[in-house]
């Protein structure tokens, strides 16, 4: 490619020296000077060794020459040459990721903002390590373009994420399966006791059923959160009767909360194309919150209707409502609204956050209206059919 190894190494040493001069306080730019106590500690060897141990290197891609330059640390981590063509790099990626990688990097870079992208590079023909590229598009006064940034080894992080994903799968199957069976047994006992007029035992079994539901919902919540963080919340789209789903949910809440009045306003036979389990998770969260923050004997109103090509569902209560200062944060992860002087309720601050993410994944939007001391209305609107 017109470069000798000696010139390559000298060029890279020059770049490392330049960076070293900045952090060591030798730069002529006063704004980059470090405190005197650190000057002398960051020698050039220490600087390179620190980068190597941290698993961080630097890269620059010359768009006009179609050449990728790596610093010695980046080259050693990735087992690549100091200077290589984009075609050579693409050959080291897994075949299914090559086109996506190229399109994403170019699109992100041309937006002019800082970008970050993770990709696996195959080492020794079989083993693959994951690297994170972060950088930006740089233009010279002459108009030449290059992409500059850092490359870091994130293989251990990816392994930890995979371990976490396996743990969530274990929780979903190994914990939820016996919980589901236990719930069926308890509900069966409640129905039998209802006919036997054994009120005390019936009450205790109903409380046990409520605790099982709470644990199952908690597992669902953290599993969904894990999938969102991994970017792998795969929805299982199918056409289902949304009115039947709402009747099913209300029947469960009526069995556990007979002191509440449920007002259902909807036409029968309204179908939705979506992930039934995820939509059920959202409706359960809205209805559960309405009960949680309302007094016994109050009315919970549910409305299901079609607006043009969209399906809209809402839950309205006459509970304590949400303070104005908290309303902008209500869908934030782990946020829990608790006004001064009010009792604390159980919860982890995940339900509304997860509900919004699930509805977004359905190409829809959530909405709410609330007045402190009066009540709240939470709902969502999604396309009835997939585009």
Order of alpha helices (4+ residues) and beta strands (2+ residues): alpha-alpha-beta-beta-alpha-beta-alpha-alpha-beta-beta-beta-alpha-alpha-alpha-beta-alpha-beta-beta-alpha-beta-beta-alpha-beta-beta
